[in-house]
Amino acid sequence: MNGHVRAAAERHRTLLLALAGLLLSLLVPLVSAGAAPPAAALGNGLATTPQMGFNDWNAYGCNVSESLIKSTAQAMHTNGMQAAGYTYVNIDDCWLTHSRDSSGHLVPDPAKFPDGIKGTADYVHSLGLKLGIYEDAGTATCAGYPGSLGHETTDAQSFASWGVDYLKYDNCNNNGVPAQTRYTAMRDALAATGRPILYSLCNWGQENVWTWGAGVGNSWRTTGDISASFSSMLSIFHSNVGLASYAGPGHWNDPDMLEVGNGSLTATEARSEFSLWAEMAAPLIAGTNIASASATTLSTYTNTRVIAVDQDSLGKQGVLVSSSGGLDVLAKPLAGGDVSVALFNETGSTATISTSAAAIGKTGASSYTLTDLWSGATSSTSGAISASVPAHGTAMYRVAGGTTGGGGGTVTGAVRAVGAGKCLDVPGSAGAGTQADIRTCDGGTGQTWTHNASNQLTVGAGGSQLCLDAYDNQTAPGTKVEVWTCNGQPNQQWLVNGDGTITGVQSGLCLDVTGASTADGALVELWTCNNQSNQKWALG
């Protein structure tokens, strides 16, 4: 849902709707946002690989109609998208009238959908595709149409009777009712219909949805809305990339729809978005005008080699292996033992990005086969994986040969500040919220760090163990770095890079001794990577 529409919807909520929501919040048992994650995924048998399809919002906004959905479905059927795996044709907001009928049912807008949602679904199904629809876990949708909060059973039954196969469930006008309560209510209503309906949670990454989403929906938005610019795509990538441990078959992190073909994204940037979304095992939901898409846009959407990485049956989300100065290496283990590698250049200039077979978890061979997933060309290497990558571009390879051990390990020891000759330190009795500094190395518990396979840097022992943490999820240069209770969030994930830098997974910034100080007690912060000695560290 477009952020401007969302903001307007929030501003124009009526007092009546607010009071209705308040009453409902008193009647519905509240579930703590910090509730323990469920033991198992949703289990509806859907989205065993990330869903693929189309959604009308990014390209059309409220201008949705039956004719648009039918023409898009027909285009997908004939232009190679359906053959490439795109299955769902999804209707977003504004498809309904502003009032329910006398029985409390949602009413499709007869001017926009003269054959109703069922007639539209029948047409889409006749092409071998599936139909998705939009609603909201609040009293009104983001554009001000009736929401499903308090009407979950009625609305789920309507969707099922119409032949709907997918529900995108938004988060506007929620009146403060905890998300887990609202989204679980619709989960149960959908299940009660007996119809398989893929359930896409769209609560904008609020309330740590990734910690509980697997038991509620098939995917969950991890961020706010994307827009068709490189800066928006980059920000969302940084927010989503650190959440790999929460994703898997039937339950996926969703960094929002693809903007390939839209706005100011160049063809190179669009390829990067598609590459990164595939590497992160994200839903691939096209958000452009499919019927008039250019050959370049369609060639990006239908690259079957890249799609195969996204749709790999192992169901692993790729992780950052290294990140320094805006040059990122991601690795994604694949079924059968191959590994997909993405070399992403965030910077404004062409740069060489390098890694190795060992760094991505490959061992045991004198030679590895590299398949360039964009060109299809193959080559061999004794272990080096390197490419000259254009500004904002991504090179992507499939690496075969040897054995795959997943990469990553645990290293314990001091974290030495190379420029100062001192050690990263927190006082032995310090609690959560203490800012890290550097001090003369003494081998104490406050200077003994462990970098683990989850990319956490922990200090202390047993129940007193804390994680190095970028304060309050902030990503700006100058953000203080402290210790905090370990919680698995991306602001507590750190890459120890081959060039001596330590970078935050969430921010991409370097761990930095403030002001290049060499004094005991000099504080540590996040700062733009600059290759200076106060950003060089040695672990172990």
Buried (B, 14 or more C-beta within 10 A) or exposed (E): BBEEBBEBBBEEBEEEBBEBBEEBBEEBEEBEBEBEEBEEBBEBEBBBBBBBBBBBBBBBBBEBBBEBBBBBBBBBBEBBBBEBBBBBBBBBBBBBBEEBEEEEBBBBBEEBBEBBBBBBBBBBBEBEBBBBBBBBBBBBBBBBBBBBBBBBBBBBBBBBEBBBBBBBBBBBBBBEBBBBBBBBBBBEBBBEBEBBBBBBBBBBBBBBBBBBBBBBBBBBBBBBBBBBBBEBBBBBBBBBBBBBBBBBBBBBBBBBBBBBBBBEBEBBBBBBBBBBBBBBBBBBBBBBBBBEBEEEBBBBBBBEBBBBBBBBEBBBBBBBBBBBBBBBBBBBBBEEBBBBBBBBBBEEEEBEBBBBBEBBBBEEBEEBBBBBBBEEEEEEBEBEBEBEBBBBBBBBBBBBBBEBBBBBEEEEBBBBBBBBEBBBBBEEEBEEEBBBBBBEBEEBBBBBBBBBEBBBBBBBEEEEBBBBBBBEBBBEBEBBBBBBEBEBBBBBBBBBBBEBBBBBBBBBBBBBBBEEBBEEEBBBBBBBBEEEEBBBBEBE
